[in-house]
Amino acid sequence: MTDLTEPVRARDGVHIEQAYFLRAKHLPWVCGILLFGALCTGVAGIYAGSTMQASKNEQDVIELKERLAQQKLEYEQRLGKQSAQYAIDVNNFADAISKFGQALDKMDAKNDLRAAERERAQAAAIIAAQKAAAAAAATAQKTDQILVKQDAVQQQVVEAASAVKATEKKLDTATRGTAAVPPTPWAGNRR
């Protein structure tokens, strides 16, 4: 190892002026300059890298915006077709609802007519039933009166029949003569 203060010899043996390549007191400064250079190089590299990445990101953003615009256009076209189809479907549904409403109105009208006819028929049936009930009540009263009169007549007939029998018996006894009847019948049959 050589002393840093020694002169440097050339290969051919000729002395070069005394040059001090590096002294110990200059070492921190040299390290600082090297570190500063490395730091500047790193910062410049980072800046250059970030600039390149930003440029690439801008290109990606532009591409994404273009793709998004294209997708939006396609979506709006599809949406327009779907909206048109939905509008047609809504119109068809509205027509179906109006036809259904008309059919319900017709059914209501028919049901109203039927209900009116049914109410008239029910009213007529109620009136006929009331008349029939009144006639049945009158007939029941007459039947009761007839039964009472029939019972009275039957009683009179029974009394008349018993009177006829009694009179007939009296007549039979009155028209028959008195026969000679022995006081003890079969008197000769005694043994």
Rosetta constraint file for C-alpha pairs under 8 A:
AtomPair CA 2 CA 6 HARMONIC 7.21 0.50
AtomPair CA 4 CA 20 HARMONIC 6.72 0.50
AtomPair CA 4 CA 21 HARMONIC 7.25 0.50
AtomPair CA 4 CA 22 HARMONIC 6.84 0.50
AtomPair CA 4 CA 23 HARMONIC 6.76 0.50
AtomPair CA 5 CA 19 HARMONIC 8.00 0.50
AtomPair CA 5 CA 20 HARMONIC 6.28 0.50
AtomPair CA 6 CA 18 HARMONIC 7.32 0.50
AtomPair CA 7 CA 15 HARMONIC 7.14 0.50
AtomPair CA 7 CA 16 HARMONIC 6.94 0.50
AtomPair CA 7 CA 17 HARMONIC 6.97 0.50
AtomPair CA 7 CA 18 HARMONIC 4.75 0.50
AtomPair CA 7 CA 19 HARMONIC 6.43 0.50
AtomPair CA 7 CA 20 HARMONIC 7.82 0.50
AtomPair CA 8 CA 15 HARMONIC 6.70 0.50
AtomPair CA 8 CA 16 HARMONIC 6.21 0.50
AtomPair CA 8 CA 17 HARMONIC 7.83 0.50
AtomPair CA 8 CA 18 HARMONIC 6.80 0.50
AtomPair CA 8 CA 19 HARMONIC 7.12 0.50
AtomPair CA 9 CA 13 HARMONIC 5.86 0.50
AtomPair CA 9 CA 14 HARMONIC 6.09 0.50
AtomPair CA 9 CA 15 HARMONIC 5.01 0.50
AtomPair CA 9 CA 16 HARMONIC 6.18 0.50
AtomPair CA 10 CA 14 HARMONIC 5.51 0.50
AtomPair CA 10 CA 15 HARMONIC 6.26 0.50
AtomPair CA 10 CA 16 HARMONIC 6.78 0.50
AtomPair CA 22 CA 26 HARMONIC 6.71 0.50
AtomPair CA 22 CA 27 HARMONIC 7.29 0.50
AtomPair CA 23 CA 27 HARMONIC 6.70 0.50
AtomPair CA 26 CA 30 HARMONIC 6.20 0.50
AtomPair CA 27 CA 31 HARMONIC 6.09 0.50
AtomPair CA 28 CA 32 HARMONIC 5.97 0.50
AtomPair CA 29 CA 33 HARMONIC 6.10 0.50
AtomPair CA 30 CA 34 HARMONIC 6.10 0.50
AtomPair CA 31 CA 35 HARMONIC 5.98 0.50
AtomPair CA 32 CA 36 HARMONIC 5.92 0.50
AtomPair CA 33 CA 37 HARMONIC 6.00 0.50
AtomPair CA 34 CA 38 HARMONIC 6.07 0.50
AtomPair CA 35 CA 39 HARMONIC 5.92 0.50
AtomPair CA 36 CA 40 HARMONIC 6.02 0.50
AtomPair CA 37 CA 41 HARMONIC 5.99 0.50
AtomPair CA 38 CA 42 HARMONIC 5.99 0.50
AtomPair CA 39 CA 43 HARMONIC 6.03 0.50
AtomPair CA 40 CA 44 HARMONIC 5.94 0.50
AtomPair CA 41 CA 45 HARMONIC 5.96 0.50
AtomPair CA 42 CA 46 HARMONIC 5.96 0.50
AtomPair CA 43 CA 47 HARMONIC 5.96 0.50
AtomPair CA 44 CA 48 HARMONIC 5.96 0.50
AtomPair CA 45 CA 49 HARMONIC 5.88 0.50
AtomPair CA 46 CA 50 HARMONIC 5.92 0.50
AtomPair CA 47 CA 51 HARMONIC 5.95 0.50
AtomPair CA 48 CA 52 HARMONIC 6.11 0.50
AtomPair CA 49 CA 53 HARMONIC 6.01 0.50
AtomPair CA 50 CA 54 HARMONIC 5.82 0.50
AtomPair CA 51 CA 55 HARMONIC 6.07 0.50
AtomPair CA 52 CA 56 HARMONIC 6.14 0.50
AtomPair CA 53 CA 57 HARMONIC 5.87 0.50
AtomPair CA 54 CA 58 HARMONIC 5.97 0.50
AtomPair CA 55 CA 59 HARMONIC 6.29 0.50
AtomPair CA 56 CA 60 HARMONIC 6.14 0.50
AtomPair CA 57 CA 61 HARMONIC 5.94 0.50
AtomPair CA 58 CA 62 HARMONIC 6.05 0.50
AtomPair CA 59 CA 63 HARMONIC 6.13 0.50
AtomPair CA 60 CA 64 HARMONIC 5.98 0.50
AtomPair CA 61 CA 65 HARMONIC 5.96 0.50
AtomPair CA 62 CA 66 HARMONIC 6.15 0.50
AtomPair CA 63 CA 67 HARMONIC 6.11 0.50
AtomPair CA 64 CA 68 HARMONIC 5.87 0.50
AtomPair CA 65 CA 69 HARMONIC 5.97 0.50
AtomPair CA 66 CA 70 HARMONIC 6.15 0.50
AtomPair CA 67 CA 71 HARMONIC 6.04 0.50
AtomPair CA 68 CA 72 HARMONIC 5.91 0.50
AtomPair CA 69 CA 73 HARMONIC 6.08 0.50
AtomPair CA 70 CA 74 HARMONIC 6.16 0.50
AtomPair CA 71 CA 75 HARMONIC 5.91 0.50
AtomPair CA 72 CA 76 HARMONIC 5.97 0.50
AtomPair CA 73 CA 77 HARMONIC 6.14 0.50
AtomPair CA 74 CA 78 HARMONIC 6.12 0.50
AtomPair CA 75 CA 79 HARMONIC 5.78 0.50
AtomPair CA 76 CA 80 HARMONIC 5.79 0.50
AtomPair CA 77 CA 81 HARMONIC 6.28 0.50
AtomPair CA 78 CA 82 HARMONIC 6.04 0.50
AtomPair CA 79 CA 83 HARMONIC 5.72 0.50
AtomPair CA 80 CA 84 HARMONIC 6.05 0.50
AtomPair CA 81 CA 85 HARMONIC 6.16 0.50
AtomPair CA 82 CA 86 HARMONIC 5.91 0.50
AtomPair CA 83 CA 87 HARMONIC 5.97 0.50
AtomPair CA 84 CA 88 HARMONIC 6.24 0.50
AtomPair CA 85 CA 89 HARMONIC 6.08 0.50
AtomPair CA 86 CA 90 HARMONIC 5.95 0.50
AtomPair CA 87 CA 91 HARMONIC 6.14 0.50
AtomPair CA 88 CA 92 HARMONIC 6.13 0.50
AtomPair CA 89 CA 93 HARMONIC 5.99 0.50
AtomPair CA 90 CA 94 HARMONIC 6.00 0.50
AtomPair CA 91 CA 95 HARMONIC 6.13 0.50
AtomPair CA 92 CA 96 HARMONIC 6.13 0.50
AtomPair CA 93 CA 97 HARMONIC 6.10 0.50
AtomPair CA 94 CA 98 HARMONIC 6.17 0.50
AtomPair CA 95 CA 99 HARMONIC 6.14 0.50
AtomPair CA 96 CA 100 HARMONIC 6.02 0.50
AtomPair CA 97 CA 101 HARMONIC 6.06 0.50
AtomPair CA 98 CA 102 HARMONIC 6.18 0.50
AtomPair CA 99 CA 103 HARMONIC 6.13 0.50
AtomPair CA 100 CA 104 HARMONIC 6.12 0.50
AtomPair CA 101 CA 105 HARMONIC 6.14 0.50
AtomPair CA 102 CA 106 HARMONIC 6.23 0.50
AtomPair CA 103 CA 107 HARMONIC 6.11 0.50
AtomPair CA 104 CA 108 HARMONIC 5.96 0.50
AtomPair CA 105 CA 109 HARMONIC 6.11 0.50
AtomPair CA 106 CA 110 HARMONIC 6.14 0.50
AtomPair CA 107 CA 111 HARMONIC 5.88 0.50
AtomPair CA 108 CA 112 HARMONIC 5.89 0.50
AtomPair CA 109 CA 113 HARMONIC 6.23 0.50
AtomPair CA 110 CA 114 HARMONIC 6.06 0.50
AtomPair CA 111 CA 115 HARMONIC 5.81 0.50
AtomPair CA 112 CA 116 HARMONIC 6.05 0.50
AtomPair CA 113 CA 117 HARMONIC 6.16 0.50
AtomPair CA 114 CA 118 HARMONIC 5.92 0.50
AtomPair CA 115 CA 119 HARMONIC 5.96 0.50
AtomPair CA 116 CA 120 HARMONIC 6.13 0.50
AtomPair CA 117 CA 121 HARMONIC 6.08 0.50
AtomPair CA 118 CA 122 HARMONIC 5.98 0.50
AtomPair CA 119 CA 123 HARMONIC 5.99 0.50
AtomPair CA 120 CA 124 HARMONIC 6.12 0.50
AtomPair CA 121 CA 125 HARMONIC 6.01 0.50
AtomPair CA 122 CA 126 HARMONIC 5.99 0.50
AtomPair CA 123 CA 127 HARMONIC 6.18 0.50
AtomPair CA 124 CA 128 HARMONIC 6.08 0.50
AtomPair CA 125 CA 129 HARMONIC 5.94 0.50
AtomPair CA 126 CA 130 HARMONIC 6.07 0.50
AtomPair CA 127 CA 131 HARMONIC 6.16 0.50
AtomPair CA 128 CA 132 HARMONIC 5.98 0.50
AtomPair CA 129 CA 133 HARMONIC 5.93 0.50
AtomPair CA 130 CA 134 HARMONIC 6.10 0.50
AtomPair CA 131 CA 135 HARMONIC 6.05 0.50
AtomPair CA 132 CA 136 HARMONIC 5.90 0.50
AtomPair CA 133 CA 137 HARMONIC 6.04 0.50
AtomPair CA 134 CA 138 HARMONIC 6.19 0.50
AtomPair CA 135 CA 139 HARMONIC 5.96 0.50
AtomPair CA 136 CA 140 HARMONIC 5.92 0.50
AtomPair CA 137 CA 141 HARMONIC 6.22 0.50
AtomPair CA 138 CA 142 HARMONIC 6.17 0.50
AtomPair CA 139 CA 143 HARMONIC 5.87 0.50
AtomPair CA 140 CA 144 HARMONIC 6.05 0.50
AtomPair CA 141 CA 145 HARMONIC 6.19 0.50
AtomPair CA 142 CA 146 HARMONIC 5.95 0.50
AtomPair CA 143 CA 147 HARMONIC 5.95 0.50
AtomPair CA 144 CA 148 HARMONIC 6.13 0.50
AtomPair CA 145 CA 149 HARMONIC 6.12 0.50
AtomPair CA 146 CA 150 HARMONIC 5.79 0.50
AtomPair CA 147 CA 151 HARMONIC 5.97 0.50
AtomPair CA 148 CA 152 HARMONIC 6.24 0.50
AtomPair CA 149 CA 153 HARMONIC 6.04 0.50
AtomPair CA 150 CA 154 HARMONIC 5.87 0.50
AtomPair CA 151 CA 155 HARMONIC 6.06 0.50
AtomPair CA 152 CA 156 HARMONIC 6.19 0.50
AtomPair CA 153 CA 157 HARMONIC 6.01 0.50
AtomPair CA 154 CA 158 HARMONIC 6.07 0.50
AtomPair CA 155 CA 159 HARMONIC 6.10 0.50
AtomPair CA 156 CA 160 HARMONIC 5.93 0.50
AtomPair CA 157 CA 161 HARMONIC 5.95 0.50
AtomPair CA 158 CA 162 HARMONIC 6.16 0.50
AtomPair CA 159 CA 163 HARMONIC 6.06 0.50
AtomPair CA 160 CA 164 HARMONIC 5.98 0.50
AtomPair CA 161 CA 165 HARMONIC 6.15 0.50
AtomPair CA 162 CA 166 HARMONIC 6.09 0.50
AtomPair CA 163 CA 167 HARMONIC 5.99 0.50
AtomPair CA 164 CA 168 HARMONIC 5.90 0.50
AtomPair CA 165 CA 169 HARMONIC 6.06 0.50
AtomPair CA 166 CA 170 HARMONIC 6.24 0.50
AtomPair CA 167 CA 171 HARMONIC 6.08 0.50
AtomPair CA 168 CA 172 HARMONIC 6.07 0.50
AtomPair CA 169 CA 173 HARMONIC 6.19 0.50
AtomPair CA 170 CA 174 HARMONIC 5.94 0.50
AtomPair CA 171 CA 175 HARMONIC 5.99 0.50
AtomPair CA 172 CA 176 HARMONIC 6.30 0.50
AtomPair CA 181 CA 185 HARMONIC 7.51 0.50
AtomPair CA 186 CA 190 HARMONIC 7.22 0.50
